[in-house]
Amino acid sequence: MESVFVYRNPEPAPPGDGTLAGLRVAVQPNISVTGWPTEAGSRALERYRAVEDATLIRRLRAAGAHLCGSTRMSEFGFGLEGSRAGESVARAEADAELVLDLMGECRAAGLREGVCAFKPSYGLISRLGMIGLIPSMECCGILSGRVDVIRRLLTVMAGPDGLDFSLPEEPPPDFSPGACRPAAVIGVLAEARDPLPETERRAFDAALGKLESAGFLLRELSLPDFALFPLVHGIVGSVEASSSAGRYDSVRYGIRAPGAGNWNDMYLESRREAFGLVVKSYLLQGAFFQFKRYGAYEDACRIRARLLPGMDRLLGEADLLVLPAPGAAPRAGRLGEVLASFNLSMFANVTGQPVLCLPAGERGGAGIQLAGARRGDARVLEAGERLLNLRGRE
């Protein structure tokens, strides 16, 4: 069987008594670790090795975590084709895994492997040293079998970074269990529940029943524009990706097409071969909106700005929101199929809010997403831990 890891750290676990001492953490090879292959699953970065640690890696090392290796990932973390995200945790080869979440990949991987998946608020964890595609939407997600492990990692990794200007200068919130008022009211978003096929709706309703058993009050809420989240993500995200990928020129690293007669031909031919079909399609979509339909991109940005207060309104009526978990992402397929599989998870990347995805319990039900207000990560984690504790007593 093919190994989950593309690279294993030959160094032993570091000695010490840091807050993460003894914790084994796997990363995807789009997170820079000095000297490790950092190809981000793409031929465009073939042979590239990181020359310095990402900010989050430096913080993990300082806290005593053991970086056990890097795992197989999809190209630039987009979708789950070729990805083995979450398997290191499911197989007990790591206590946690760090996975880029561009449109819900971390959450879908957690659901697939039966482990918890957390997408933190945008702007909590530095992206310095992370290779991604969609700067305004992507963030480092955390996979683990235990919510307390997620909380410990988040506490260490979060915080200002003078080299990442997307992070605010104020210190991160306190993520400890008693730092926030526990969630009491959870909103059920009608636009996410009602379109589900009947069998999936029944399973989701069973999961809602378990929330009530855990002491939460459920309140049905509505956001009529919820269907616009995938549209906004598809336009804004692809334009950002097309711009981000412009740096890969195959000059210093990456595949270089042979036989080119001049620099321009080499650049064009190399880029043609450097990207897989799905990513290439996404980049072309972004280039189309960037150069041919820029008005659509401007409209999508305006709609995004309108969606944010709508989500804030819902979280003024409930402490958290519960949504169905994203469907099974195809390991291969056309761009449209890949994007459609994340329709239920893209909202959080557009808004930047935190989401904890819990897999289905052993006694039935469905996987769910618990979403909170931006920088309300502590409340999301507290509610998820409470629900998992109830499952453990069943």
Secondary structure by P-SEA (a helix, b strand, c coil): ccccccccccccccccccccccbbbbbcccccccccccccccccccccccccccaaaaaaaaaccccccccccccccccccccccccccccccccbbbbbbcccaaaaaaaaacbbbbbccccccccccccccccccbbbbbbcccaaaaaaaaaaacccccccccccccccccccccccccccbbbbcccccccccaaaaaaaaaaaaaaaaabbbbbbbbcccccaaaaaaaaaaaaaaaaaacccccccccccccccccaaaaaaaaaaacccaaaaaaaaaaaaaacccaaaaaaaaaaaaaaaaaaaaaaaacccccccccccccccccaaaaaaaacccccccccbbbbbbbcccccbbbbbbbbbcccaaaaaaaaaaaaaaaaaac
